[in-house]
Structure formats: structure tokens, C-alpha cells
């Protein structure tokens, strides 16, 4: 179990349903380790700002995470977390290892659009 404030994905079927029902989805697949925890924290901070994006986590060691671990986009990745960005059910970007707030924000803006302030 991942101890984050993000919504958790536990099965491959659940992930499939989420990416089909939501236009913009960010999934962080990792552990509670030093390279992953900062990325969860960034997602938790950005969640309220990017209301048009759904933020989730998935435990890397869960057998069901094969759906992320076996993506062609992650072939060759050497570090976790694997962060996958889905738009309209398709992978549009994948990153591995620790990311900064600026890096994550740039990806969200490029692929999903900047947040709209009401």
C-alpha cells in the first residue's frame, strides 16, 4: 500500500476504466522510497490547481502494475517511479525517477493544458 493522499489504483482493470473515462490522467507507479515520495508530493500539490487532470498512484510491486511496467514507453527505464501521462486513453508521455515541480508542471501544461483560474 502506498501512503499518499492520491487516489490509489489497485488493478489493471481499474486503470483501464480510469483512462477510458477521463480525458487527462497522471499515474505515478512507485514505492514509498526516496525517489518516489517527492513525485507523490508534487502531484498532491498540483491536484487542486489542475482540476482537469486526474492524479493517481499505483504500487510498483503489485502484480497488477504489469500494465504499466510492460508499456513500450517505459522500456529501458532504470529508476522509479514510472510516471505515465494518459490523454484520451493513450500514453502521451512517460518519465522515470525523481522529477521537479517545474518538470511535472511543464509536462502537464504541454499535454493537458495549463490550469484555468476561475
Buried (B, 14 or more C-beta within 10 A) or exposed (E): EBEBEBEBBEBBEBBEEBBEEBEBBBBBBBBEEEBBBBBBBBBBEBBEEBEEBBBBBBBBEBEBBEBBBEBEBBEEBEEBBBBBBBBEEEBBBBBBBBBEEEBBBEBBEEBBEEBEEE
